[in-house]
């Protein structure tokens, strides 16, 4: 029978029925699988689910980690990471594709993990996060020490025990998870949180964890933790794992301790050693002081032996003082006789006849100076009088009153201001006419004066005489 004859007998499926049948067949055929591939197209949804692709050189497989599985996942997915995913294969009918629901994830091998860490280390080192000049010096004796570790592990007890044995200090614990999905975020938040404290801010930080596999220590290789350690303003000691364990936070920290116990030893000195050292310094200081004092005493004794005796030092000055005392009385007598001679000579010059002659000479000289002064005064007065008369004649010649005497008149308004133009005179305004021999009042009539007929600088028809 041909295929065309069998076609009408084939069962008919709807799209949904066929999709469900394929889904059941795929899930029954592959109930749980392990798939190895490289993560690409990584996307963290706001719902908490994680979507990505697993690929090799020939194929691509969609993968999903649901929100509940993502919280319990020990390994945080990263783009480019080669992993082995365990889960079940199913389909998504909405887009006709098959996908892997991931329930567990692990690295494909230690070599792949180390390659990823080496690449991250080079990238962060290129940014300068591991530079030596960024390292801060640890305080000699911090007052407060901040410890970032798990509150239930033996690490905290080891640190506290070592601090108590060496030099007890105040310790602030910031409890965090030291492995698992949320460890990296909590450690980074703790380092940043200590920076923001305003009261009881630590002088030193210790990030500590016990030993473990490379997967257990992955939180301390997280980029956020490394950046937080590098940006810390508080000096930070990294004490993660055993001496042979190395994580990226060790390169960003200011100093790396091989163990948490060694971190406590780096944090504080030994109190008994400090006390012994202080006592030794005190002993050495006292010895140096006494030795210096003894040396100066010996030096002073040596200087005292070479110095002359006090009697020898003062013998010469004492003798010179005695000599000066003996000569002082003789010198006073000689000085007194000299002053008496000078006084007698001056007294001889003060006789009455001599004084009278000198007074007469000075009086004649005074009379002569007085006569000369009088003559000079008269000459100057005559000269100044001539200058004054000349100035008065010139002032009289330019006086406006001479103009008024020639027949002109000065017109003033009631406000006392001079009216220089007929247009400035208002009808009915009281005016004052100033002539050469006096003043007269006038009243403005408001009638314009004929051209060419002006008397005393004003039109005769412009004013009416009021009084003389």
C-alpha positions in Angstrom: 0.0 0.0 0.0 1.4 3.4 -0.9 2.1 6.2 1.6 -0.6 8.4 0.0 -3.2 5.7 0.8 -2.1 5.6 4.5 -2.2 9.4 5.0 -6.0 9.6 5.8 -5.5 7.0 8.6 -2.7 9.1 10.5 -3.9 10.5 13.8 -4.4 14.3 13.9 -2.7 16.4 16.7 -3.2 19.9 17.8 -0.1 22.0 18.3 -0.5 21.9 22.1 -1.0 18.1 22.0 2.1 17.6 19.9 4.1 19.9 22.1 3.0 18.0 25.3 3.8 14.7 23.7 7.3 15.8 22.7 7.8 17.2 26.2 6.8 13.9 27.8 9.0 11.9 25.5 12.0 14.1 26.1 11.6 14.1 29.9 11.1 10.3 29.9 14.2 9.7 27.7 16.5 12.1 29.6 15.2 12.3 33.3 18.6 13.5 34.6 21.7 14.4 32.6 25.2 15.8 33.1 26.2 18.4 30.4 29.6 20.0 30.0 29.9 23.3 28.2 30.9 27.0 28.3 28.6 29.6 29.8 27.5 32.4 27.4 24.6 34.8 27.1 24.3 35.0 30.9 21.3 36.9 32.2 20.1 37.5 35.8 16.4 38.2 35.8 14.7 40.5 38.3 12.6 37.5 39.4 15.8 35.8 40.7 16.0 33.2 37.9 19.2 32.8 35.9 19.2 32.3 32.1 22.2 31.3 30.0 23.5 29.1 27.2 25.8 26.1 27.4 27.8 25.8 24.2 30.7 24.0 22.7 32.3 24.3 19.2 29.3 22.7 17.5 26.0 23.3 19.4 24.2 25.5 21.9 21.8 24.4 24.7 19.5 26.8 26.6 19.7 26.5 30.4 17.8 27.8 33.3 18.5 28.0 37.1 15.3 28.6 39.0 15.3 31.1 41.9 15.3 28.4 44.6 18.2 26.6 43.0 20.2 29.8 42.4 20.1 30.5 46.2 21.6 27.1 47.0 24.1 27.0 44.2 27.6 26.9 45.5 29.2 28.1 42.3 28.1 31.5 40.9 27.7 31.4 37.1 30.1 33.6 35.1 30.3 34.2 31.4 33.1 32.2 29.8 33.3 29.7 32.6 33.5 26.0 31.6 31.2 24.0 33.9 29.4 20.7 34.2 25.7 21.2 34.8 23.4 18.5 36.2 19.6 18.6 35.7 16.7 17.5 33.5 15.9 18.2 29.9 12.5 19.6 29.1 10.9 21.7 26.4 9.3 25.2 26.3 6.2 24.9 24.1 5.9 28.7 23.9 8.9 28.9 21.5 9.3 25.2 20.4 12.7 24.8 22.0 14.3 22.3 24.4 16.3 23.5 27.5 18.1 22.2 30.5 16.8 22.9 34.0 20.0 23.1 36.1 19.9 21.8 39.6 23.6 21.5 40.3 26.7 23.1 38.8 30.4 22.5 39.2 33.5 23.6 37.4 34.6 21.4 34.5 38.1 21.0 36.2 40.6 22.7 38.4 42.5 23.8 35.3 39.5 25.8 34.0 39.1 27.4 37.4 42.7 28.3 37.7 42.7 29.8 34.2 39.7 31.9 35.1 41.3 33.1 38.3 44.6 33.9 36.5 42.7 35.9 33.9 40.9 37.8 36.7 44.1 38.4 38.6 45.8 39.9 35.5 42.8 42.2 34.8 42.6 43.5 38.3 46.4 43.9 38.5 46.3 46.0 35.3 43.8 48.3 37.0 46.4 48.9 39.8 44.4 47.2 42.6 47.5 45.2 43.6 50.1 48.0 43.4 52.5 48.2 46.2 52.1 52.0 46.6 48.5 51.4 47.5 49.4 49.4 50.6 48.9 51.1 54.0 51.1 50.6 57.0 49.6 48.7 59.9 49.1 50.7 63.1 51.6 49.7 65.8 48.9 49.2 68.5 45.3 49.5 67.3 42.7 50.4 69.8 39.9 48.6 68.0 40.2 45.6 65.6 37.5 44.6 63.2 37.2 40.9 62.4 35.2 39.7 59.3 34.6 35.9 59.6 32.1 33.3 60.5 30.9 33.6 64.1 30.7 29.8 64.6 34.0 28.7 63.3 37.3 28.0 65.1 38.9 31.0 63.3 37.3 33.6 65.7 38.4 31.6 68.8 42.0 31.3 67.5 42.1 35.1 66.8 40.6 36.0 70.2 42.9 33.6 72.0 46.0 35.0 70.3 45.0 38.6 70.9 44.3 37.9 74.6 47.7 36.2 75.0 49.7 38.9 73.2 47.9 42.2 73.9 44.2 42.3 74.7 42.3 44.7 72.4 38.7 45.6 71.7 37.4 43.4 68.9 34.3 44.2 66.7 33.0 41.1 64.9 31.1 41.4 61.6 29.6 37.9 61.1 29.5 36.7 57.5 29.2 33.5 55.6 32.7 32.4 54.4 31.5 30.0 51.6 28.4 29.5 49.5 26.4 31.7 47.2 25.9 34.7 49.6 29.4 34.7 51.1 31.1 37.1 48.6 28.3 39.7 48.9 28.4 39.6 52.7 32.2 39.9 52.9 32.3 42.8 50.5 29.4 44.5 52.4 31.3 44.0 55.8 34.5 45.6 54.5 32.5 48.6 53.2 30.3 48.7 56.3 33.3 49.1 58.6 34.4 52.2 56.6 31.1 53.9 57.3 31.1 53.6 61.1 31.3 56.9 62.9 31.5 55.5 66.4 33.9 52.8 67.4 35.5 52.7 63.9 38.2 50.0 63.8 41.9 50.9 63.4 42.6 47.6 61.7 40.6 44.9 59.8 41.2 41.2 59.6 39.4 39.1 57.0 39.8 35.5 58.1 38.7 32.0 57.1 40.1 28.5 57.8 41.5 26.1 55.2 39.5 24.4 52.5 39.4 23.4 48.8 39.7 26.0 46.1 36.0 25.8 45.6 35.4 26.6 49.3 37.6 29.7 49.0 36.0 31.0 45.9 34.2 33.8 47.8 37.6 35.4 48.5 38.4 35.4 44.8 35.2 37.3 43.9 35.8 40.6 42.1 33.5 42.5 44.5 35.5 41.3 47.5 38.8 42.2 45.9 37.6 45.7 45.0 36.2 46.3 48.5 39.6 45.3 50.0 41.5 47.5 47.7 39.3 50.5 48.4 39.4 50.0 52.2 40.6 53.1 54.0 41.4 51.0 57.1 44.5 48.9 56.9 43.4 45.3 56.1 45.0 41.9 56.9 44.0 38.9 54.7 44.1 35.6 56.6 42.3 33.1 54.3 43.1 29.4 54.4 46.4 27.8 55.3 49.9 29.0 54.4 49.8 27.3 51.0 46.4 28.7 50.0 46.3 31.9 47.9 43.3 33.9 47.0 42.9 37.2 45.1 42.1 39.1 48.3 45.6 38.4 49.5 47.0 40.6 46.7 44.6 43.5 47.4 45.0 43.4 51.2 47.7 45.6 52.8 49.4 42.5 54.2 48.8 38.7 53.9 48.9 36.5 57.0 49.5 32.7 56.3 46.9 31.8 59.0 44.3 33.6 61.1 46.5 33.1 64.2 49.4 34.7 62.3 47.0 37.6 61.5 46.4 38.2 65.2 50.2 38.2 65.8 50.7 40.8 63.0 47.9 42.9 64.5 49.3 43.5 67.9 52.7 43.2 69.6 53.4 41.0 72.6 52.6 43.0 75.8 55.3 41.3 77.9 57.9 41.9 75.2 56.8 45.6 75.0 57.1 45.8 78.8 60.5 44.2 78.8 61.6 46.4 76.0 60.3 49.5 77.9 62.1 48.4 81.0 65.3 47.8 79.0 65.0 51.3 77.5 64.5 52.7 80.9 67.6 50.9 82.2 69.7 52.0 79.2 68.5 55.6 79.6 69.4 55.7 83.3 72.8 54.1 82.5 73.5 56.7 79.7 72.4 59.5 82.1 74.7 58.4 84.9 77.5 57.7 82.6 77.1 61.2 81.0 76.9 62.7 84.4 80.1 61.0 85.6 81.9 62.1 82.4 80.9 65.7 82.9 81.9 65.5 86.6 85.4 64.2 85.6 85.7 66.9 82.9 84.7 69.6 85.5 87.3 68.4 87.9 89.9 68.5 85.2 89.0 72.0 84.3 89.0 73.0 88.0 92.6 71.7 88.3 93.9 73.9 85.5 92.1 77.0 86.6 94.1 79.5 88.7 93.3 80.0 92.4 90.7 82.7 93.3 93.4 84.7 95.2 95.5 84.8 92.1 92.6 85.8 89.9 91.5 88.7 92.1 95.0 89.9 93.3 95.7 92.1 90.2 92.2 93.8 90.1 92.2 94.3 93.8 95.6 96.1 93.6 94.5 98.2 90.7 91.4 99.2 92.7 93.5 100.3 95.7 95.6 102.4 93.4 92.6 104.0 91.8 91.2 104.8 95.3 94.4 106.5 96.3 94.6 108.6 93.2 90.9 109.6 93.4 91.3 112.1 96.2 94.3 113.7 94.5 92.4 114.0 91.2 89.4 115.6 93.0 91.7 118.3 94.5 93.2 119.1 91.1 89.8 119.2 89.4 88.5 121.5 92.1 91.4 124.0 91.7 90.8 124.0 87.9 87.1 124.9 88.3 87.9 127.6 90.9 90.3 129.3 88.4 87.8 129.2 85.6 85.1 130.6 88.0 87.4 133.5 89.1 88.2 134.4 85.5 84.5 134.4 84.6 83.7 136.6 87.7 86.3 139.1 86.6 84.4 139.7 83.4 81.1 140.5 85.2 82.1 144.0 86.6 79.4 146.8 86.5 81.3 149.1 84.2 81.8 146.4 81.6 78.1 145.5 81.7 77.1 149.2 81.3 79.3 149.6 78.3 77.8 146.5 76.7 74.3 147.6 77.4 74.9 151.0 75.9 76.3 149.5 72.7 73.3 147.2 72.4 70.9 150.1 73.0 72.5 152.2 70.2 72.2 149.2 67.9 68.5 148.8 68.8 67.7 152.4 68.1 69.4 152.2 64.7 67.4 149.1 63.8 64.2 150.8 64.9 64.8 153.8 62.7 65.6 151.6 59.7 62.4 149.6 60.3 60.3 152.8 60.4 61.7 154.1 57.2 61.1 150.8 55.5 57.5 150.7 56.8 56.7 154.1 55.4 58.2 153.3 52.0 56.1 150.1 51.8 52.9 151.9 52.9 53.4 154.5 50.2 53.9 151.8 47.5 50.9 149.8 48.7 48.7 153.0 48.8 49.6 153.8 45.2 48.7 150.3 44.1 45.3 150.5 46.0 44.4 153.9 44.4 45.2 152.5 40.9 43.0 149.4 41.6 40.1 151.7 42.8 40.3 153.8 39.7 40.2 150.7 37.5 37.2 149.3 39.5 35.3 152.6 39.1 35.9 152.7 35.4 34.4 149.2 34.9 31.5 149.8 37.4 27.9 149.4 35.9 26.9 152.6 37.8 28.9 154.7 35.2 26.8 153.2 32.6 23.6 154.1 34.5 24.8 157.7 34.8 24.9 157.9 31.0 21.1 157.5 30.9 20.6 153.7 31.1 18.5 151.9 33.7 18.7 148.4 35.4 15.3 146.5 35.5 14.7 144.1 38.5 11.6 142.0 39.1 9.7 141.5 42.3 11.9 138.5 43.0 15.1 140.7 42.8 16.3 139.1 39.6 17.4 141.2 36.6 15.1 141.2 33.6 17.4 141.3 30.5 14.7 140.8 27.8 11.2 142.2 27.3 9.9 138.7 26.8 10.9 137.9 30.4 8.6 140.7 31.8 5.0 139.6 32.6 2.0 141.9 32.2 1.1 143.6 35.5 4.4 142.6 37.1 5.9 145.0 39.7 9.4 146.2 38.6 12.2 148.2 40.1 14.1 150.6 37.8 17.6 151.4 39.0 19.1 154.7 37.7 22.4 156.3 38.3 21.0 158.5 41.1 18.5 156.1 42.7 15.6 153.6 42.2 12.0 154.0 41.0 9.1 151.6 40.9 7.2 150.7 37.7 4.3 148.4 36.6 4.5 146.5 33.3 1.6 147.4 31.0 2.0 144.5 28.6 2.0 146.9 25.5 4.8 146.1 23.1 7.3 149.0 22.3 7.7 150.3 18.8 10.9 149.1 17.1 13.8 151.5 17.3 12.4 153.5 20.3 14.0 152.5 23.6 14.8 154.7 26.5 17.2 153.5 29.2 17.2 150.0 27.8 13.4 149.5 27.8 10.4 150.6 25.7 8.6 153.7 27.1 5.2 152.1 26.3 6.1 148.9 28.2 6.2 150.4 31.8 3.8 152.8 33.7 5.5 154.9 36.3 4.3 154.1 39.8 6.4 156.3 42.1 9.6 158.2 42.2 
